[in-house]
Amino acid sequence: MSDKESSFPDDWFKKGEDDKQAVGILLEHGGKSSVAAFLMQQMLEKYMKGFLLSKGWKLKRTHDLEELLDEIIEFDLSFEDFREISQKATAFYFLERYPFFFRRTQQGRS
């Protein structure tokens, strides 16, 4: 299996749908909302990359939705309305994916 990501938009949309379904299941069964937020960021990232690929964009590795949004609005300015949600979802992604110093510091104070 190749480690290269697909450049076909439909592949990205399908993966985004999988993440969307996982979010629904998680929330329906009382799963952690922080994990759901992480998966929502992943869903949005995949949909955004799929959209960009459908416009001829060259795939690049990034998890920053605002960076992707900057590229999307070159095709459609109406997406600017999603700036705030892109910023918040990206913040959730990084907070859930990586341990941050302040968390360890807070634990040490208990």
N, C-alpha and C positions, 0 to 999 in steps of 0.2 A: 504494500500500500504506500502510495506517495504521501509525503508530508505537505504537499502543495495544496492550498485551498482552491476550491472550484471558482471559476470565473463566470459560471452560469447563474444568472439572477434567480431562477426558480429553485436552485439548490439552497440558496440563502433564505428565500421565502419559506421553504419547507422547514428548514432548521428553526426559523423564527416561529413558525406555527407550533413546532414541537415544544419550544420554550413557553409559548403562550399556554399551551395545554398543561404543561407542568405547573405553571403559576396557578392556574385554575384549580388543579387537583390539590396543590399545597394549601391554598387558602380555604378550600372547601373542607379540608380535613384538619384544620387547626394547626398547620405547619408554621414555622417561624416566618414572621413577616419580613425579617431582614433577608432571608434566603429568597423569598418571593420577589423582593425589590431587586436583588442581584440578578435573578432570572429575567425580570422585566427589562433590566438594562441590556442583558444579552439578547433578548427578543428584539428590542428596538435597534440595537447595533446590527443585527442580521437583516432586518427589514431595510434599514438605511443603506447598508452595503448592497443589498439586492437592487434597490432603486438606482443607486449610483452605477452599478454594473450594467443595468438596463440602458443607461445613457452613454455607455462606452468608457466609463471610468476605469482606470487601471487599479486593481485591487491593491490595497496596502494594509499592513497590520497596524491597527490602532483600536483602542477601546474607548477613546474620547468621543462621545456623541456630539459634542459641540464642534469638534474638528470636522466630523462627518457632515454636520449640519451646514457648516460654512461652505462645503463643497456642494451640498444639495441646493442651497439657495442660488447658486450660479445657474441652476436649471429652472428653479421655481421659487420666486421670492415669497410666496405665501407660506412656505415652511418656516419662515422667521418666527411665526407664532409659537413654534415649539422650542424656542431658545431656553426658556426657564426649565422646562421638563428635561431637556437634554443635559443641562447643568446638574440638576438634582440627581438624575439617574446615573450620571457619570460619578458623582460623589458617592452614591451608594455602592457602586461597583468597587471603587477603590477601598472604601471603608470595610466592606465585607470580604474582599479578596486578600488584603494584606494586613498583617498586624502593625499597628501604629504605636509609636513610642508612648503617647499619652495613655494608652490602655495599660501598658505594663507599669507605668508610673502610678496610675490610679490604684492598681491592684496591690502595689507595694505599700500603699498608705493605709490599707484596711487594718 
